[in-house]
Amino acid sequence: MQTLKSGDKAPSFTLLNQHNESVSLDSFAGKKVLAYFYPKAMTPGCTTQAQNLRDHITALAELNVEVVGISPDEVVRLTKFSDRDELNFSLLSDPDHAVADAFGIWGLKKFMGKEYDGIHRLSFLIDEQGMVEHVFTSASLKAVPLEGEYSKFKTKDHHQVVLDYLAAK
């Protein structure tokens, strides 16, 4: 697993959102994109993370940042999640984890003594030219060896870590 880092070209992708519409990375030309990867819709940590991004979407938009959440969930589950939590950004379905693979965040995970393959909780801030500007990683992530500067976050403060990074620029 080779995780993308700052300075790498973000892989182009097109995925279906919670409204069953195609969304491409290219459709955000001229804007920064916070592509955040999460394991499963409607679970406690993923819900907290999404709700906080929802509640701070205006502050992110004022900084020219669009938010997209990407998970291996099917569109129908993303629709339920978006409707239930009144999410105001695109949730993208990556059921074959091709995009997660391209970003280098699909791999071996351990939970409660079990090992399985899944998404590692990372976020990529992609600049207006489609380059990875910064990588944010879950504070609990130990399985993925990362090099260089990464901002650590917890699901409850992910939005604030991103905003703090952007404010410091």
C-alpha positions in Angstrom: 0.0 0.0 0.0 1.6 3.3 -1.2 -0.3 6.2 0.4 -0.3 9.5 -1.6 1.6 12.3 0.0 1.8 16.1 -0.4 3.0 17.0 -3.9 1.6 13.9 -5.6 -0.9 14.2 -8.4 -4.4 13.2 -7.1 -5.8 10.4 -9.2 -8.7 11.4 -11.4 -12.0 9.6 -10.5 -15.7 9.6 -11.2 -18.1 8.0 -8.6 -21.8 8.0 -7.9 -23.0 10.2 -5.1 -25.9 9.8 -2.7 -28.3 11.1 -5.4 -27.0 8.5 -7.9 -25.3 11.3 -9.9 -21.8 11.0 -11.3 -19.2 13.2 -9.5 -15.7 13.7 -10.9 -12.7 15.2 -9.3 -12.4 17.2 -12.5 -15.8 18.9 -11.8 -14.2 20.9 -9.0 -11.7 22.7 -11.2 -10.6 26.0 -9.6 -11.5 24.8 -6.1 -9.7 22.9 -3.4 -11.2 19.5 -2.5 -11.2 17.8 0.8 -11.6 14.2 -0.1 -12.1 12.4 3.1 -12.2 8.6 3.3 -14.3 6.9 5.9 -15.0 3.2 6.6 -18.8 2.9 6.8 -21.8 5.3 6.7 -24.0 5.6 9.8 -21.4 4.3 12.3 -20.7 6.4 15.3 -17.2 7.8 14.3 -18.2 8.4 10.7 -21.4 10.1 11.8 -19.6 12.5 14.1 -17.0 13.3 11.4 -19.7 13.9 8.8 -21.9 16.0 11.1 -19.0 18.3 12.0 -18.1 18.8 8.4 -21.7 19.6 7.7 -21.8 22.1 10.5 -18.7 23.9 9.2 -19.3 23.6 5.4 -19.8 27.4 5.2 -16.4 28.1 6.7 -14.8 25.6 4.4 -16.6 27.1 1.3 -15.3 30.5 2.3 -11.8 29.1 2.0 -12.7 27.7 -1.5 -12.9 24.1 -0.3 -15.4 21.6 -1.5 -16.0 18.4 0.7 -16.5 14.9 -0.6 -16.8 11.9 1.6 -15.7 8.5 0.0 -16.6 5.1 1.4 -17.1 1.6 0.0 -20.9 1.9 0.8 -23.4 1.4 -1.9 -25.4 4.5 -3.0 -28.6 3.4 -1.2 -26.8 3.5 2.2 -25.2 6.8 1.4 -28.7 8.2 0.6 -30.0 7.1 4.0 -26.9 8.5 5.7 -27.2 11.9 3.9 -31.0 12.1 4.5 -30.8 11.1 8.1 -28.0 13.5 9.0 -29.0 16.3 6.5 -25.5 16.3 5.0 -24.8 19.2 2.7 -21.9 17.7 0.6 -21.4 14.8 -1.7 -20.9 11.3 -0.4 -19.3 9.1 -3.0 -19.7 5.3 -3.4 -16.5 3.3 -4.0 -17.8 -0.2 -3.6 -14.9 -1.9 -5.4 -12.5 0.4 -3.5 -10.7 1.4 -6.8 -10.4 5.0 -5.7 -9.3 4.1 -2.2 -6.6 1.8 -3.9 -5.5 4.7 -6.1 -5.1 7.0 -3.1 -3.2 4.1 -1.3 -5.5 3.8 1.7 -7.1 0.4 1.2 -5.3 -2.3 3.2 -5.0 -4.5 6.2 -6.8 -3.3 9.4 -7.0 -4.8 12.8 -10.0 -4.5 15.1 -10.9 -6.4 18.2 -8.4 -9.1 17.4 -9.6 -9.6 13.8 -7.7 -8.7 10.6 -9.5 -7.6 7.5 -9.0 -5.3 4.5 -10.7 -1.9 4.6 -10.3 1.8 4.2 -7.9 3.6 6.5 -9.4 6.9 7.7 -7.3 9.6 5.9 -8.3 12.9 4.2 -6.5 14.6 1.3 -6.6 18.3 0.6 -6.3 18.6 -3.1 -5.4 22.0 -4.5 -6.9 23.8 -7.5 -4.4 22.1 -9.9 -5.3 18.6 -8.7 -2.2 18.1 -6.6 -2.3 16.7 -3.0 -1.6 19.7 -0.9 -1.8 18.1 2.5 -2.7 14.8 4.1 -4.7 14.4 7.3 -4.7 11.1 9.2 -6.7 9.6 12.0 -4.9 9.8 15.3 -5.7 6.1 15.9 -4.1 5.0 12.6 -1.1 2.9 13.4 -1.2 0.3 10.6 -0.2 2.6 7.8 3.4 3.8 7.9 3.4 7.5 6.9 6.3 9.6 6.0 6.6 13.4 6.3 4.3 16.0 7.7 0.8 14.8 8.4 -1.9 16.4 10.5 -3.4 14.0 13.0 -7.1 14.2 13.9 -9.9 12.5 15.8 -13.2 12.1 14.2 -14.7 14.7 16.5 -12.1 17.4 15.6 -11.3 16.5 11.9 -13.1 19.7 10.7 -11.1 21.9 13.1 -7.8 20.4 12.1 -8.5 21.1 8.5 -9.7 24.7 9.3 -6.6 25.3 11.4 -4.3 24.1 8.6 -6.0 26.4 6.1 -5.9 29.3 8.5 -2.2 28.9 9.0 -1.4 29.1 5.3 
